[in-house]
Amino acid sequence: MIVIDNLRKSFPIEYGIVPNIKYLGKIPRREVLHGISLRVHRGELFGLLGPNGAGKTTLLKLLCTLTTPDSGTITIDGIDTARNPVAVKRRIGLCSSEDRSFYFRLTARRNLEFFGALAGLTGDELQRRIVEVMDFVDLRDAIDKKFSGFSSGMRQRLAMARAMLADPPILYLDEPTRAVDPVHAEELRRLIREVLVDKLGKTVVLATNLLDEAWQMCDRIAIMRRGTIAALGPPKELDANYARLLKYQITVDKSDDALLARVKAVPGVTTCAATDIQQGVIVSVEIEPTDDRSITELLRAVSGNGVVVRSFTYEEPRPMEVFADITQMDGGDE
């Protein structure tokens, strides 16, 4: 289990941004994480989303012990990351979107041999794991090719292989499908969800800017905004709690101006439109999520004057709509 408690982190403001900074005596700092607290359960696929500058990368660096917090704590299976970073590093694997961490003149095999040795793997065990992880990411045919000749997508898949090399119980994945072609991206998603999490029981923290990817894969999602957790929960729960408008498609046998007027008069309805189809009319309605009585009144309004309702369908909100509502709840991001 990963436990984050009241985490705060700040960085110095760059020299020259503040006028006459050298005369202030102390370099000012900007706090980028403000009291972050959350838990990631063992065997969970946890999504981390947020606009650029929200603090996702800083939080990942703290989780990987690449930097330390100003205050607060992070524990990995009860191990404090600040007090015992070496023990923590034995339990984690990082897939970064930064390919400069590889040696360009070495082959994929030689790169993995180097990183595997750092993780304590040797001999036949190391070679076996290299072949296994290269198979996982469909790079077996390129195992003895130089990294410099890899495409952006191949480099990202090799980073995924490196993260899995020592078979750690916890994986931090920073945009693992970035620059990867659609076929291999979908294969990586299945690998993460179906093999690493569902079959092997690993804990995965997935940072991504692909909202549909997060909604499709993750058990729970934390959406960050201005260094805080703005929303946290399963995708369905986020849909229900943060969608500003509920959308319905209502199929009726006929429609006229009087029906649309009745629908528009229902409290909370913001838009209403009718579209003719071959065997009736589809009435599209957007309504604010006030209470259940509004839906009852909507049904009553649609079915008035002998109109026959053939179907009443709720349209799931798109992840982009929910994400925008959460990250712009009080005036937009920085």
N, C-alpha and C positions, 0 to 999 in steps of 0.2 A: 504493500500500500504506500502511496505517496501522500504525505500530509504537509500542506503549506499553511503556515500560521502567521498572520499579520505581517506579511512580507513587504518591506519597503526598500527601494533602491533609487539612488540619484547619481548623476554624473556631472562633472564640471562643465560649465558653459565654455565653449571654445574661446580662446584668447582673441580679442578684437571685436567680438560681437557686442560686448558691453563697453561703452566709451570709458576711457581712462581706467581700464580694469587694473592696471599695474599699481594704481594709487589707492585701491580699495583695501589693500592689506590681506584680503582673503578672496580667493576665486569663488564666485557664486556658483551654485549647483542647481540643477533642475531635477526634481523628483519625477521619475518615469514610472515607478510602481508605487501605488498608494494603498497599503494595508491589504494585500491580496491574501485571502484565506480560502482554501478549498481542499478536497480530498479526491484522489483518484484511486479507485478500488482495484484490487488484484484481479487480473484477467479482464480488465475493461478497456475498450477502445474509446479514448477520450479526445474530443476535438477541441482545438484551440483556434479561435477565429478573432478577427478584429481588423479595423482599418490600418493602413500604414501609419506607424508611429504610435500605435495603441499600447505597445509594450510586450508583444508576443516574443520577439527575438530575445529581449532582455530576460524574460521569464524562462525561456528555454536554456539560456546560458547559465542561469542560476541553478536550474535543475541538473545541468550537466557538470556542475562545479567549476565552470570556466570563469566565474566571477562570484563574489560573495555579497550577501545582502547588507545594507546599512543596519537593518533591524529585522526581527522576525526570524523564523526558522523553517527549514525544509528537512524532512526526514524521509528516508527511503527504507521501508521495512524496518523502521525503528532506528536507523543509522542517521545521525546528524551530518548533513553534507558539508558543513563548515568545519566540524571537529574531526571528521574522518573521511575526507574526500577520496582517499585511495580505496577504501572498502566500498564506497558508493560506486566508483568507476568500474569495479569488478562486476557490478550488477546491471549496468546500463550499456546500451549501444545507441550511437547517434548517426542518423542519416541527415547530413547537411546538404543544402543546395549550393554550397561553396566548393567548386572543384579544385581550387588552388591547394587544397590540403593533400592532393595526390602528387606523386612524382611523375612528371610528364615524360621523362626519358625511359622510365621503367615500364615493363609490361604489366598487364592487369594482375597476372600471377605474382610477379615480384612485389608489386604494391601490397597485395594481400598478405604475402609472406612477411613483409615488414610489419604491417599492422597486427597480424596475428601473433608475431613474436612479442610485440609490446603487450599483448593481452595474455601472454603466457602459454601460447600454443606452440608445439614443436613437432618435428618429425612427421610420421605418418598421419597423426591426428590432424596436424595443420593442413597437410595436402588433401586429406579427405574432406575437411570442412571447406577448403577453397573450392573444390569441385562441386560440393553440395550447394553452396550459396551461389556460385556462378550458374548452376542449373536452375536454381530458384528464379533468377532474374533473366534467364534466357540469354546468357553471354558465354556459354561454354565454348562456342566456336571462336570467340575473340580472346580467350584466356591468355594467349601468348602474343597478343598484339600490344604495341606500345600505347600507353594512355593518351599520348599526344595525337594519335590518329582516331580517337574515339569522337563520335558526335556528341552533342549536348545531352541527348537522351540516353546514350550509352553511358556517359559519365555519371548521370544521375542514378541509373540502375546499378552501376558499380558502387556508388556510395551506399545504396541499399544493401548490397552484398557485404560491404565492409561492416555495416551496422550489425548484421546477423552473424558475423564470422565466429565470434566467441560464444554464440548461443546464449546471450544474456536474457534474464527474465523480464527486463524492462527495456523498451525501445522508444526513443524520441525521434520522430520523423518530421523533418522540416521541409514541407512541400515535396514529398517524395515523387510525385508524378509531374513535377515541373519540367517542361521541355521534352517530355516523353511522348512518343507517338500514341494515338488513341488505342491501338491494339495492346501495346505493352503497358500502357497506363491502366487499362482495365484488368490486365493480368496481375499487375502489382496490387491493385485494390482487392482482388480476390485472394491473393497471397496474404495480404495483411489481415483481412477480415476472416476468411475461412480457415487459413492454415495457422498463422501466427497467434491469432486471438482465440478462435473457436476450437481449433484442434489442439494446439500446444499450450493454450492458457496463458500466453504472454500478456503483459500490460503494455499498451501502446498509447503514447501521447502524440497526436497528429496535428501539426500546425499546417494550415492550408488556407489559401485564398479562394479555393474552388468550393463554393457553397453547396452545390449539388453533391459533390464528393463527400463533404462532411455529413450532410443530411442522409445520404444513402448508407454510409458506413458506420457512423459513430453511435455508441450507446448513449453518451451524453456529450453536450457541447457547452463550452464556456465562451461567451462573446465578450471580448475586452474593448474598453473604450476609455481613452485618456488615463491609462494606467490602472484601471479598476476592472472588476468583473461586473459588466452591465447586466448580464443575464446568464443563467446556468440551468441546464436541464436536458432531458431527452428531446430530440427534434420535434416529436408530436406535441410535447408540452410547450415548447417554445412557440409552435404554430398556434396553439390554443390561447396562450397567455399574452402574446405580444402582437398578433396580427390586428391592425387597427380597423380593418374592414372584413366582414364575412361575405363571401360571394356565393350566390346560389344561381343555379340554372333550373328554371321551372318550365316544363313543357305543358302547354294547354291546348285545347282543341280550337280555340279562337281567341282573338284579342281585339280591343278597340281602345279609343282614347279614354273611355270611362274606366276601363280596367287599369290602364297605366296611371290614371289620376288617383285611383284608390290605393295603388301600391306606393306611389310617391308620398301619399299622406300618412303612411305608416311611420311611427316614430323611429328615427335612426337611419332610415333609408337615404342614401346619398345619391345613388344613380339608379336608373331603371331604363331598360331598352328592350324592344321587341324585335325578333327576327323571324320572318316567315320561313317555314320548312315545308316539305312535301305533305306531311300529314298533321299540320298544326302550326303552333307558334312557340318559340322559345323566348321566355321572358328572363333577361339577365338582370340580377339585382345585387347591389352592394349595400350592406347595412352595417352600422356600427354595432359592436358586440355589447349591447346594454343588458338585457335580460331575456329569459325564455319567452316572455309575453310578446316581445316584438316578433318572434318567429311565428307564434300563434296568430297574431294579427296579420302578418304577411300572408299566411295561408288563407285566412278568412277573406282578405282583400282580393287575392287572386281567384278564389273559387266563387266569388259573388256573381249574382245575375245568371246563374245556370252554367257558368264556365266549368268545364271538366278538366281537372288536373291529372295529367297522365304520368308525370314524374316530377320529383322534387330532389335535386341533387346539390350537395354541398361541394364546392370547388376548393380543394386544398390550397392554402396560400403558397406562393412560390418562396423558396428560401431567400431570394433577393429582397422580396418585400418585407419579410420578417427581420432580416439583417438590417435593412435600412431603417425600419421603425425603431429597432433597439439602439442602433448607433447614433441616431439623430433625435433621440427622445426629448432633448432639451436644447435644441438649437444647433445641432451638427457637431462634427468633430473638429479638432484643432487643425 
